[in-house]
Amino acid sequence: MLDNRVARNLPDIYDGIKETDELTKIAAIELDDLDVARKRVEVEQFIMTASEKFIRMRERGYDIRADPTTESLEFRRRRLIVRQSTRLPITQRKVHEILTELVGDSNFEEYLEVENCSTTFVFEATDATLNQEIDFTLEQIIPLNMDLKIARRLMTQLYLPSYLSTGSEITLYPMNIDNLESYILNTSLVGLQTASTITFTPF
């Protein structure tokens, strides 16, 4: 008798029967295919393991128009998890959990003013897609009675002819923010690096 997952469970009386060998061979193949399909279903049920096809199907349910040319599959997965998590009521701790899932741990700061019912979030400047998702998420989860401000922080480096290290922090208030990138690098002699922190806060 053949040694497969079906034949090995049959009694010895079927040993050597050609029809039994063929039937068990076919049945074993079908059971193997069924196991593969079952495992695929289990994988596709979870966002972090689902394929791009099923991620796209889930995005349609949230009216998300993803751009695979600029958005990585990892980012699209994290965005879906955040969208599923933004269900009211939202506590401050839950807000931090959602933002941590979206941008990572310790990549943002919150300044809450309870008396004035206002809160300001400061994020590292990044690509426009993530900036838009941050804005959308906070607008969905912050209570209506809270005044929300979102700031972007951009790190720059200036090299000066000096051996003294200094630091400064600048706050600007532009109207609209898209991609924030720094291309300017001034170098004069060798010596000291001066670091500046620039924070952009929209009106």
BELTA-V283404 format. One record per helix or strand of 3 or more residues. SS is the DSSP state (H for helix, E for strand). FROM is the first residue (numbers start at 0). TO is the last residue. If there is no record, write none. Layout:
ss->SS from->FROM to->TO
ss->SS from->FROM to->TO
//
This chain:
ss->H from->6 to->8
ss->H from->11 to->13
ss->H from->17 to->43
ss->H from->51 to->60
ss->H from->72 to->84
ss->H from->91 to->102
ss->E from->107 to->112
ss->E from->117 to->123
ss->H from->127 to->140
ss->E from->146 to->159
ss->E from->166 to->171
ss->E from->191 to->200
//
